Amino acid sequence: MNHLKPNMFKIFWLETKYEFFKSLRIPAFAISTIAFPTIFYVMFGLSFNQGLLGKLNTATYYLASYGTFGVIGSALFGFGVGIASERGQGWMRLKRASPMPPLAYFFAKLMVSVVFGAAIVILLTVLGSVFGNVDLSFLQIIKLLAALILGTIPFASMGMALGYLAGPNSAPAIVNLFYLPMAFASGLWVPIQFLPKIVKQIAPFLAPYHLSKLAFAAVGARPDNATWQHIGVLLVYTIVFLILAVFLYRRDDGKTYG
């Protein structure tokens, strides 16, 4: 039985490796996933780096918020658009017919989402440190990376469900329909205190709001006594969308969709 373990590891490794190379070769994913949060950070976090937002200067605040925005986008597009496109191309039927365990396919997408998400956070941190007076300790950077990388999981499960709900042509629009309003209403673009009252009331029910709170705490925002509440909400989102994704995966008949 021991000889099976290296083979299984090799399957997971090769699937992740080729998923990563495939993602690099798709400019719409590789460039836009990293470019959008970077451009927004330069425009709003660095260009208007004046004053404080709570205990944080503007550049540090937006490092956390646009870092959150970036990792969410990486997960939603990597899973949602990726799965929908591959279903439409018939790739999923081939995967199901192969002896590859289904978990390797989803594991590879999760790892690629994590890699791109980590690259976004590191890039924003470098930009903020060089141009925006961001002064984080090594431990704070590690905490921020850890919070946002683990925070990829609930949005990966959400993206997986969307990938089985949407067709290949409609997937980008449907993902954006979830992604952009959630990001805005959670205070990732504009600080939550400046949003309309009704949006402030909606925000605590949204997953990005809770992930951003963990990111803010990692970079030195005012201590939040509800840390476990934020983790709990993200865990609920993960479980609910994972159950939905498994149901949709089993229901999927492998046909192509237009």
Secondary structure, DSSP 8 states (H G I E B T S, - for coil): -TTHHHHHHHHHHHHHHHHHHHHHT-HHHHHHHHHHHHHHIIIIIITT--SEETTEEHHHHHHHHHHHHHHHHHHHIIIIIHHHHHHHTTHHHHHHHSSS-HHHHHHHHHHHHHHHHHHHHHHHHHHHHHHS-----HHHHHHHHHHHHHTHHHHHHHHHHHHHHS-TTTHHHHHHHHHHHHHHHTTSSS-GGGS-HHHHHHGGGSHHHHHHHHHHHHTT-S--TTHHHHHHHHHHHHHHHHHHHHHHHHH-------
